[in-house]
């Protein structure tokens, strides 16, 4: 049976349809139907690439910006302001490791490609050069193109690339946003050989992107504040703060600080914040003061005050919305507002406690309400897929075959001693 996601648009050349399907099948095999399953981010990208009619036999990217056009466009692009930072953080690593540093815009067009000369020469043969369009819709699955397509960090290994000619390469890219508006500006990418096939490569390039956003925030004019701050921190590792009608994308640490200060309008001392943010007792007050100084530069001294540290402007957050709705018994409205765990990647002790408390309150309300639709929404969300207690509540009110089978699987794993978290709490 033909896999429907590989089908091209009606009227497409049948030969091209066959070639696309065969190539995808071969890549599924190469990527490891035996050795390992295809990662979901890659499979979804292959689907988009096939729908965009990208040919796996493409010989190279098309160059859209040349000579003077490229120079003028780069000079006016916001990412030009952080190219010195990219070169400082990545340049030496790229040259020493025979890799490339690449920066693209939000359309997947490469603006800068720098690094080891021999590697640049090899990459040039497939037009991995400044001005070339490496959007996913043009060159299929690749780290910079896919990162701007899905707006999150992506690492692509060898045969995971959709186009055959790109398969000898491994790359990792992370999107970069305007820290004020949250608008996607482009992505920073590291491209090379097997030496990049390590999770640290993705973590590294993500840290570089965040450093660039922090630098852009420092270079931007101060924000005029009028009224209330609005904070969104549920289901996202980096909070989004609306200040004076403008959106600020906060770093993970700054997100933690703003969440905690929003919970304590009376303010927190430096020692209290230190204990709330860092499980490692060896972290010094100097580290915290540096973070607060950077946050003050982003928000402005009129927003972040000291002695004690506090926000001088009222803050409303999505956490507050969920708690208020739970408090008045509006469970459906509370679940609708619950976009996911609070700063799910945070390990700050106080944030972890708040995250667990809020999730437990929502779960308890769900189970007590016993609404099958609400329970089903929870267990089919990423944070609830292994939540055995909610699955059990769902099985009690909607004992369908899939629900009972899933509950039986979770109960078996729990009894046997699971090798992965079962019934994990968001």
Secondary structure, DSSP 8 states (H G I E B T S, - for coil): ---GGG---TT--HHHHHHHHHHHHHHHHHHHTTTS---HHHHHHHHHHHHTT--TT-----B---HHHHHHHHHHSGGGGGHHHHIIIIIHHHHHTT-EEEEEETTSBEEEEEE-HHHHHHHHTTT-STTBB--HHHH-S-HHHHHHHHTS-EEEEGGGSSSGGGTT-EEEEEEEE-TTT--EEEEEEEEESGGG-SHHHHHHHHHHHHHHHHHHHHHS------S-EEEE-BT-SS-EEEETTEEEE--HHHHHHHHHHHH-TT-B-HHHHHHHH-S-TT--HHHHHHHHHHHHHHH-TTTEETTTBEESS-EEEHHHHHHHHHHTT-HHHHHHH--SSBTTT---HHHHHHHHHHHHHHHHHHHHH--HHHHHHHHTSTTTTT-HHHHHHHHHH---HHHHHHHHHHHHHHHH--SS-SS---
